[in-house]
Each structure stands twice: as C-alpha cells, then as structure tokens.
C-alpha cells in the first residue's frame, strides 16, 4: 500500500468544535480502508487560525476541514484558493502540499448536490424556480451547486433583502431576492425549497414558513441535520411533498477531501449513515 509506514493525519478546525461529527465520519473511513491514521477535532480560537494552519505541515497533517467561524477568515492564510472557494468567498477544506503550501477549496455545494442525488435521484434542477431561505455561507454553497446543475431561477428569501441582493450580484445564475414578508407567496410554482438558515435546529425556533402555496410534487430539503427531521421537513412530509434531510450533505462533502488528501474516493454507506444517525 502507498501509505505503508506512514501515520496519516487530518482534522477539523472550529471554535467550538467538539460537537462535530466529522471525526467519527473520517475515522470510520480510516478503519474501512485499513489505514494507520486518525482525524482529530482541533479547537482553534479565531485569533490563532493563521498559526494553526501554518502548523499543519510541520505536524505532518495531510490537511483539514474548516467549520464555523473559520471558513471565510481562512482565505487570508492559504496560498491558493480553487475557483469554487473563491466564488463562494469561503473554504471548507485545506490541502497541505509537500512543500508546505496550503490550497483551499469548498466542498459544501458538492455535498449538497450529492445528497439530493442519492435520496431523490429523479430530481431535475432545471424543472422550475427554486426557493432558497437564508443568505449566509450555507446559501452560497447551495446556490453554487444549484447553478452547476442548471437551475434557471432561484428565489433567495432572507430577512435582510440587501444581503440576498449582494449574493445575487455575485452569481451568474438568475437570482431574485425576495422580501421576508413575501416568503410564502414566493413558494408558488417552485420545484424545490431549501432551508439554509439555522431555524429548526435543536434549540432554535422552527422556521416560520407556510407551505400552502407550494406544489405537492416540490422537493423540500434542509441543510440542518439536528434534528434529522426538522419541523419544516415534517410539515412537508405530512402534506405529501418529497423530502431530503441534511445529514447526507455532511457525509458527501467529506469525500472530495479524501480524494485530495489520500487519493481515495470513500463511499457513503448505509452503515456509515446509521452510525452517525445514532449519535444525533
């Protein structure tokens, strides 16, 4: 094996980070491939991010993932940013090259699309308008993925319309910013609804959206995965809409990291998903 005699290292940087499911996910793959190595949580305060990233090479890390609040700030410290990360204005993955230089990329949009294709493979992303709720980093990743798949119109619904307009100005796909007060009307004739806000997450208020105008064939998905079925997904399921939860986005976004770090394309198996689900 190419990695014989090497102990492989990777991790996730965040603040806080101990809640992350990534170590369980990546260490599952280390076991599956019989590799000697580990993936660790790295609790890095924002003020120490640059030093921590530069320490990856001397410590022998192949790379790391980035989570809140580091995805945007890390752009300042990497030597190269791939086009996807640059267009999103954030990176989720860092690769350490042999010379110690750092390359940043963003795999969140890939993870979002692969999750949809796994659980709703018949989905056509150009079938009609798509409503995206929220205008943060998650929304940027989702919009990039939707644009790559041929979405023709995205209705970007956010409490601050100016923030939605900023994203609309940056992306080439047709994005229509929508006032929060018009969120329910904007669901009419949509083929998909995506929640990228934290509303509906454990400890947060449910998303205040009425699905009455949404066609019953429209797919409803949420990038939140705690709980696995958010109030939005439950309401959609109860009225007959197909739904996809957010866990698969986490699982699939990890695959390109392994390709970059270890030249392996790991699989998202039912066993892996069940293992992570059991901890939610």
Residue pairs with C-beta under 8 A, 6 or more apart in sequence:
1 35
2 263
3 35
3 36
3 37
3 262
6 36
6 37
7 36
7 37
7 38
7 60
8 30
8 35
8 36
8 37
8 38
8 62
8 261
8 262
9 37
9 38
9 39
9 40
9 59
9 60
9 61
9 62
10 26
10 37
10 39
10 40
10 61
10 62
10 63
10 64
10 65
10 257
10 261
11 23
11 39
11 40
11 41
11 42
11 61
11 64
11 65
12 20
12 22
12 23
12 39
12 40
12 41
12 42
12 64
12 65
12 66
12 67
13 42
13 44
13 49
13 52
13 53
13 64
13 65
13 66
13 67
13 70
14 20
14 41
14 42
14 43
14 44
14 66
14 67
14 68
14 69
14 70
15 43
15 44
15 45
15 46
15 68
15 69
15 70
16 43
17 41
17 42
17 43
17 44
17 67
18 41
18 43
20 41
20 67
21 250
21 276
21 279
22 39
22 41
22 65
22 67
22 250
22 254
23 39
23 40
23 41
24 275
24 276
24 279
25 250
25 251
25 254
25 272
25 276
26 39
26 254
26 258
27 38
27 39
28 272
28 275
29 258
29 264
29 266
30 36
30 37
30 38
30 39
32 266
33 264
33 266
35 262
42 52
42 64
44 52
44 70
46 69
46 70
46 73
49 70
49 73
49 74
49 77
50 76
50 77
53 64
53 74
53 77
53 78
53 94
53 102
54 77
54 102
56 63
56 64
56 94
56 96
56 102
57 96
57 100
57 102
58 100
61 96
62 95
62 96
62 261
62 262
63 93
63 94
63 95
63 96
63 257
63 260
63 261
64 93
64 94
65 92
65 93
65 94
65 254
65 257
66 74
66 91
66 92
66 93
66 94
67 92
71 90
71 91
71 92
71 106
71 137
72 89
72 90
72 137
74 91
74 94
74 104
75 81
75 85
75 89
75 90
75 91
75 104
77 102
78 91
78 94
78 102
78 103
78 104
79 101
79 102
79 103
80 101
80 102
80 103
80 104
81 91
81 103
81 104
81 105
82 103
82 104
82 105
82 106
84 105
84 106
84 109
84 144
85 91
85 92
85 104
85 105
85 106
87 144
87 170
87 171
88 106
88 108
88 109
88 137
88 140
88 141
88 144
89 140
89 170
90 106
90 137
90 140
90 141
91 104
91 105
91 106
92 105
92 106
92 107
92 108
92 253
93 104
93 105
93 106
93 107
93 256
93 257
93 260
94 102
94 103
94 104
95 102
95 103
95 104
95 105
95 260
95 261
96 102
97 103
105 256
105 260
106 141
106 144
107 253
107 254
107 255
107 256
107 257
108 137
108 138
108 141
108 249
108 253
109 141
109 142
109 143
109 144
109 145
109 148
110 145
110 252
110 253
110 255
110 256
111 141
111 248
111 249
111 250
111 251
111 252
111 253
111 254
111 255
112 141
112 142
112 145
112 223
112 249
112 253
113 145
113 146
113 148
113 149
114 248
114 249
114 252
114 255
115 221
115 244
115 246
115 247
115 248
115 249
115 251
115 252
116 123
116 219
116 221
116 244
117 123
118 248
118 252
118 268
119 244
119 248
120 219
120 242
120 244
123 192
123 219
124 191
125 146
125 149
125 150
125 151
125 192
126 149
126 150
126 151
126 152
127 191
127 192
128 153
128 189
128 190
128 191
128 192
128 218
129 152
129 153
129 154
129 155
129 189
129 190
129 191
130 146
130 151
130 153
130 154
130 155
130 190
130 191
130 192
130 193
130 194
131 154
131 155
131 157
131 178
131 186
131 187
131 190
131 192
131 193
131 194
132 139
132 142
132 143
132 146
132 154
132 155
132 156
132 157
132 194
132 196
133 139
133 157
133 158
133 183
133 193
133 194
133 195
133 196
133 197
133 207
133 209
134 157
134 158
134 195
134 196
134 197
135 156
135 158
135 160
135 163
135 164
135 166
135 167
136 196
136 197
138 196
138 197
138 223
139 156
139 158
139 167
139 196
140 167
142 194
142 196
142 223
143 154
143 156
143 167
143 171
143 173
143 175
144 171
146 154
146 173
146 194
147 154
147 171
147 172
147 173
151 173
152 173
152 174
153 174
153 176
154 173
154 174
154 175
154 176
155 175
155 176
155 178
155 186
155 190
156 164
156 167
156 168
156 175
156 176
156 177
156 178
157 164
157 178
157 180
157 182
157 183
157 186
158 164
158 177
158 178
158 180
159 180
161 177
161 178
161 179
161 180
164 175
164 177
164 178
165 177
167 175
168 175
168 176
168 177
178 186
183 209
184 209
184 210
184 212
184 213
185 213
187 193
187 209
187 211
187 213
187 214
187 218
188 213
188 214
189 215
190 214
190 215
190 218
191 215
191 217
191 218
191 219
192 218
192 219
192 220
192 221
193 211
193 214
193 218
193 219
193 220
193 221
193 236
194 221
194 222
194 223
195 207
195 221
195 222
195 223
195 224
195 230
195 232
196 223
197 207
198 204
198 224
199 205
199 206
199 207
199 208
200 206
200 207
200 222
200 224
200 230
200 231
200 232
201 224
201 226
201 227
201 230
202 226
202 227
206 230
206 231
206 232
207 230
207 231
207 232
209 232
211 220
211 235
211 236
211 239
211 241
214 220
214 236
214 241
216 239
216 240
216 241
217 241
217 242
218 241
219 241
219 242
219 243
219 244
220 232
220 233
220 236
220 241
220 242
220 243
220 244
221 233
221 243
221 244
221 245
221 246
222 230
222 232
222 233
222 245
222 246
223 246
223 249
224 230
224 246
225 245
225 246
225 247
225 249
225 250
225 280
226 280
227 280
228 245
228 247
228 277
228 280
229 237
229 243
229 245
230 245
233 243
233 245
236 243
237 243
247 273
247 276
247 277
247 280
248 268
248 273
250 276
251 268
251 272
251 273
251 276
252 268
254 266
255 265
255 266
255 268
258 264
258 265
258 266
259 265
